[in-house]
């Protein structure tokens, strides 16, 4: 039985615009587990040091395929516990394209979230599922859309009270579902927080795209991160610069919680290449 994580102490004050970090890779060797990626920068103690130095306050930790009992599951649980020891809040991240073909009882998303939460004392659950990339989306996407909502509902049920967060593209705020409400409105009825996939390294474009999402989140009393893909930037400094500009532009938005870097491996490589792994 999974015990809900106790409340965190107050988060440390930080001036960094990058408040959240998504960790997709692990340090497990493929010879030890087929899901291993052998990334040294994903060792739990290395993650803790990166979080400390860069003043990150939240980690979205990959838990795809949770429940097989292998070395990657062990890494996930260990990384969660070590990050918690650094007073960092941690979400379990998951999402499989196959969930978009599942409906009804015994939903695989439910089984995944129960398995993921058994690995470590997570504070939240984060769903990374992209129905808009499904082949059936553009061609009358009603069935895909409803399967997506069914997956969200299954994750919420399996999370048993832990907050569930969801990735959304910025255009969900303006595109209607089959009942006339926007796609974003349907997600916000189910999610505690969203990460907006802004899809651009340009701060002005990012702000124009995420502001409608911020208004919708405020109307619903929800929170939001702005997700940026580190691989789209020329340097770690450019990531920080765009993050700072977004923070300035969003300072009046009550829903805004900061920038989330979507690929820690790419960001870490930039930091190392630029000699920027120093206290900020």
C-alpha angles and dihedrals in degrees: 000000000000117000115215113248114256119245116281121242115250112300117249118260110258135182095196116113089212102080101158134042129197114215112198102159129065135207095236115122114240089234089064096045131005088229092054118118101183096223107162090199089065095062107126095241091048090052090051091052092048090050091049096047096043094039095235113169103190134040125197101206123202112243099163113155092016117177105049092106094229132134093277091057088051090051091051093053093044093048091049093052095045092049090049088054086060089055091251119144114232134202126198108234124208146144135147127198088225090067088073089070096050128093137163131014122002094029111186091224089063091051091048096052093048090051093045094051090050090062098066147341098283121179097206144007123235124200117210103186125141113198090167088069092054114109090236096054100084094042102065099314099200097114093045091047094051091046088053092053089048089055091051090050091049092051091049091050092048093046090064097208102331112125114264118213127193139201113236132178114239092246093064085085093066107029120089126226120220093281095053097254115114121261088243093056090056092050093047089054086064107028132071093205138006133210107217113218099215096180098210139084091212112102096210092051091046092052093048090052100045101041094080088050090052091053092050091048092051091050089054097039092244133138131232142200122200108230118213126185108229091203089066092063131079095225144358087255089059089053090052092045094053090044091053092049091050091049091053092048093048099043092112094048108101092197095057116105102170145272121315117204105218100206118038093186093060092044093048091051090052092048092050093045092051095044089241099133092113133109113287 
